[in-house]
Amino acid sequence: MNLIDNGRKSWEWATSHMRIMGAIVNQHVNDKPLSGLRLGLSLHITKETSVLVTAAIELGAKVSLCSANPLSVRDDIVAFLSSCGVKVYAWKDETEREYYDNLKQVLENNPHIVTDDGANLHVMAHKNKTFGILGGTEETTSGITRLKALEKEGKLRYPVIGVNEAHTKHLFDNRYGTGQSTLTGIIKLTNVLIAGKHIVIFGYGNVGRGVATRARGMGAIVTIVEVDPLKALEAYMDGYGVKKIDQVVQNGDIFITCTGQKNVISEKHFKKMKSGALLANAGHFDNEIEVEKLFSSSYEHYSIKQYLDCFNINGRRIILLAKGRVVNLVAGEGNPPEVMAMSFANQLLSILHIFQHHKRMQKKVFSVPEKIDNNVARLSLKYLHISIDKLNAVQRKYAQSY
Ligand SMILES: NC(=O)c1ccc[n+]([C@@H]2O[C@H](COP(=O)([O-])OP(=O)(O)OC[C@H]3O[C@@H](n4cnc5c(N)ncnc54)[C@H](O)[C@@H]3O)[C@@H](O)[C@H]2O)c1
């Protein structure tokens, strides 16, 4: 509990960069629209997340919280949130078993709404009990993919809003936020110079595109590996080299996975990489790089420091960052507060929407209502002190004419 003060200061710092969260709270605080709501959260426990949690409490919710990743917890934030009355089941560097036990603890608080990042809590609820759960929200691309698979098989048992579908989420958090924080995480762990390095990025979706832009801006030579022809074409027209993995695996200095797929970099690739190659993952799960094969195909493994592991394969050193888990959250502080403000404004308003409308919602994965998305965009511009023009009457009419 001696960490409470540190946690509070970080919460204050994040709050000052997430002013739209305060604006949303002020709009609703008198009505306390989340009164009576038990909210169960599984999110990366960062200073930005603490702003979402305190906002939900101010609107009347009772919150229990665990981490969306065993390595992404900040203990001072846990201490601070505990002091605010949140039931927090998390600590830095949980084992896999502790991580799943903590998810279970959140479900034992009988949440009405489950808010998740990656869908492990949703899936656990579906395997055990969904009784009493009115609905859910899901933060990230990979989690939505899993929930849509449940929906397709007719097994989704409550309505879910896919927060990542909001334009004000994926166009900013995934692209600018993860773009920057992935490189911050890599630099913090290794201190390598990015300029002149050959960086190979897997996936040119929102995350991959963001990482590519930042890497190029810092002077790296960037090559994209894709499986989607449209995304590959986009990367090409944006001026990147686009290649198959087998064409670049021998030349890359840093490999970054951003796909949401599994085994993207596998054993056959490790064996061809040059000595000193760095492997990092920005995708949600730790299965994009086949980490267990790094262990089984190397004759020596040692830690250079925490979260920086060296594997000796056929006399060449292959370096794994953050144990193959989300490098921006394990090695860095995650995405910056300015973009998390937009993501969590969507989260908070989506939680409110589900709480108020769940009875009329089918058991499906929904996008964030357009009204919420537009509201978040407008508020964000306001706090950036940016004014924009409006269509005049003639232009409005012209836009509707044929
Ligand atoms: N680290 C973070 O803070 C953070 C933030 C947001 C999203 N994410 C996660 O990052 C991942 C990517 O998210 P996104 O929003 O960019 O998704 P996206 O769907 O927009 O992009 C993924 C891209 O990867 C490509 N791809 C799939 N398999 C591939 C393969 N084997 N080789 C090469 N390319 C492949 C797809 O064609 C697609 O273009 C997801 O797991 C998501 O949950 C992480």
The ligand as a Tripos MOL2 file, in Angstrom:
@<TRIPOS>MOLECULE
LIG
   44    48     1     0     0
SMALL
NO_CHARGES

@<TRIPOS>ATOM
      1 N1         -0.2170   -3.5720  -28.5310 N.am      1 LIG1
      2 C1         -1.2890   -2.8150  -28.4640 C.2       1 LIG1
      3 O1         -1.3760   -1.8800  -27.6580 O.2       1 LIG1
      4 C2         -2.4060   -3.0700  -29.4370 C.ar      1 LIG1
      5 C3         -3.3370   -2.0590  -29.7300 C.ar      1 LIG1
      6 C4         -4.3500   -2.3270  -30.6570 C.ar      1 LIG1
      7 C5         -4.4180   -3.5870  -31.2550 C.ar      1 LIG1
      8 N2         -3.5230   -4.5510  -30.8990 N.ar      1 LIG1
      9 C6         -3.5290   -5.8980  -31.4840 C.3       1 LIG1
     10 O2         -2.6790   -5.8560  -32.6360 O.3       1 LIG1
     11 C7         -3.0920   -6.8410  -33.5960 C.3       1 LIG1
     12 C8         -3.3590   -6.1590  -34.9430 C.3       1 LIG1
     13 O3         -4.4110   -5.2370  -34.7770 O.3       1 LIG1
     14 P1         -4.9420   -4.3380  -35.9990 P.3       1 LIG1
     15 O4         -5.9970   -3.4840  -35.4380 O.co2     1 LIG1
     16 O5         -3.8070   -3.7520  -36.7570 O.co2     1 LIG1
     17 O6         -5.6150   -5.4910  -36.9070 O.3       1 LIG1
     18 P2         -5.9530   -5.4060  -38.4700 P.3       1 LIG1
     19 O7         -6.9200   -6.4990  -38.7060 O.co2     1 LIG1
     20 O8         -6.2850   -4.0060  -38.8440 O.co2     1 LIG1
     21 O9         -4.5490   -5.7620  -39.1590 O.3       1 LIG1
     22 C9         -3.9340   -7.0090  -39.1180 C.3       1 LIG1
     23 C10        -3.2380   -7.2310  -40.4530 C.3       1 LIG1
     24 O10        -2.3880   -8.3730  -40.3590 O.3       1 LIG1
     25 C11        -2.4640   -9.0750  -41.6020 C.3       1 LIG1
     26 N3         -2.0380  -10.4680  -41.3830 N.ar      1 LIG1
     27 C12        -2.7560  -11.4870  -40.8360 C.ar      1 LIG1
     28 N4         -2.0210  -12.5940  -40.8180 N.ar      1 LIG1
     29 C13        -0.8270  -12.3010  -41.3460 C.ar      1 LIG1
     30 C14         0.3580  -13.0420  -41.5870 C.ar      1 LIG1
     31 N5          0.4540  -14.3440  -41.2790 N.pl3     1 LIG1
     32 N6          1.4120  -12.4190  -42.1550 N.ar      1 LIG1
     33 C15         1.3380  -11.1080  -42.4800 C.ar      1 LIG1
     34 N7          0.2370  -10.3460  -42.2810 N.ar      1 LIG1
     35 C16        -0.8290  -10.9390  -41.7220 C.ar      1 LIG1
     36 C17        -3.9160   -8.9240  -42.0220 C.3       1 LIG1
     37 O11        -4.0800   -9.1460  -43.4030 O.3       1 LIG1
     38 C18        -4.2270   -7.4930  -41.5950 C.3       1 LIG1
     39 O12        -4.0090   -6.5680  -42.6480 O.3       1 LIG1
     40 C19        -4.3250   -7.4900  -32.9720 C.3       1 LIG1
     41 O13        -3.9100   -8.6280  -32.2450 O.3       1 LIG1
     42 C20        -4.8370   -6.4450  -32.0090 C.3       1 LIG1
     43 O14        -5.6570   -6.9820  -31.0080 O.3       1 LIG1
     44 C21        -2.5010   -4.3100  -30.0260 C.ar      1 LIG1
@<TRIPOS>BOND
     1     1     2 1
     2     2     3 2
     3     2     4 1
     4     4     5 ar
     5     4    44 ar
     6     5     6 ar
     7     6     7 ar
     8     7     8 ar
     9     8     9 1
    10     8    44 ar
    11     9    10 1
    12     9    42 1
    13    10    11 1
    14    11    12 1
    15    11    40 1
    16    12    13 1
    17    13    14 1
    18    14    15 2
    19    14    16 1
    20    14    17 1
    21    17    18 1
    22    18    19 2
    23    18    20 1
    24    18    21 1
    25    21    22 1
    26    22    23 1
    27    23    24 1
    28    23    38 1
    29    24    25 1
    30    25    26 1
    31    25    36 1
    32    26    27 ar
    33    26    35 ar
    34    27    28 ar
    35    28    29 ar
    36    29    30 ar
    37    29    35 ar
    38    30    31 1
    39    30    32 ar
    40    32    33 ar
    41    33    34 ar
    42    34    35 ar
    43    36    37 1
    44    36    38 1
    45    38    39 1
    46    40    41 1
    47    40    42 1
    48    42    43 1
@<TRIPOS>SUBSTRUCTURE
     1 LIG1         1 GROUP 0 **** ****
